[in-house]
């Protein structure tokens, strides 16, 4: 796990239908290979960045559909309705 200071930036799903603004904040980043992350991302691993929810503003997120893969942990994982790719997770 790596902790770093995240600079202000924009993020989105692969097609851009769901987009977010991230304000400068402290964040932690890690790679996860668990089966839940594999199912969510459709890949062998997920590149995860954790930050406080109040650092993220949804700019275009009407096309998000949230699903809980296995509570606990009680994490809602958001997929874009347009491209079906991961966009954001929240607790």
C-alpha positions in Angstrom: 0.0 0.0 0.0 1.2 3.5 -0.8 -0.1 6.7 0.7 0.3 9.9 -1.3 -1.2 13.4 -1.9 -3.6 13.3 -4.8 -3.7 16.5 -6.9 -6.9 17.9 -8.3 -8.0 16.0 -11.4 -10.9 14.5 -13.3 -11.8 10.8 -13.7 -14.3 8.8 -15.6 -15.4 5.4 -16.8 -13.9 4.1 -20.1 -16.6 5.7 -22.3 -16.8 9.0 -20.3 -20.5 8.8 -19.5 -19.8 8.9 -15.8 -17.3 11.5 -14.7 -15.9 12.8 -11.4 -13.8 15.7 -10.1 -11.3 14.8 -7.4 -10.2 17.6 -5.1 -6.6 17.5 -3.6 -6.6 15.0 -0.8 -4.6 12.2 0.9 -5.1 8.9 -0.7 -4.0 5.3 -0.4 -3.4 3.1 -3.5 -3.1 -0.7 -3.8 -3.6 -3.6 -6.2 -6.2 -6.2 -5.2 -6.4 -9.7 -6.6 -9.4 -11.0 -4.6 -12.2 -12.7 -6.5 -14.6 -9.9 -5.8 -12.3 -7.3 -7.4 -11.7 -9.7 -10.3 -15.5 -10.1 -10.8 -16.0 -6.3 -10.5 -13.2 -5.3 -12.9 -13.4 -8.2 -15.2 -9.6 -8.4 -14.9 -7.0 -10.4 -12.9 -6.7 -7.4 -10.5 -8.1 -4.0 -9.5 -6.0 -0.9 -9.1 -7.7 0.7 -6.0 -7.4 4.3 -4.7 -9.0 5.0 -1.4 -9.9 8.6 -0.4 -12.6 10.4 1.6 -15.9 10.6 -0.1 -16.1 14.4 0.3 -13.1 14.8 -2.0 -15.1 13.4 -5.0 -17.8 15.3 -6.8 -19.9 13.5 -9.4 -20.1 15.5 -12.6 -22.0 13.1 -14.8 -23.2 10.0 -12.9 -26.8 9.4 -13.8 -25.7 6.3 -15.8 -24.2 4.5 -12.7 -25.7 1.3 -11.4 -24.5 0.2 -7.9 -24.2 -3.4 -6.7 -22.9 -5.0 -3.5 -20.9 -8.1 -4.4 -20.7 -9.4 -0.8 -21.5 -7.6 2.4 -19.5 -7.2 4.6 -17.5 -5.2 3.6 -20.5 -3.0 2.8 -19.1 -1.5 -0.4 -21.3 -0.4 -3.3 -19.5 -0.8 -6.5 -20.7 1.4 -9.4 -20.7 0.3 -13.0 -21.4 2.6 -16.0 -24.7 1.6 -17.6 -23.3 2.6 -21.0 -20.0 0.7 -21.2 -20.5 -1.7 -18.2 -17.0 -0.8 -16.8 -16.2 0.1 -13.2 -16.5 3.8 -12.4 -16.5 4.3 -8.6 -16.9 2.5 -5.3 -18.3 3.9 -2.1 -19.1 2.7 1.4 
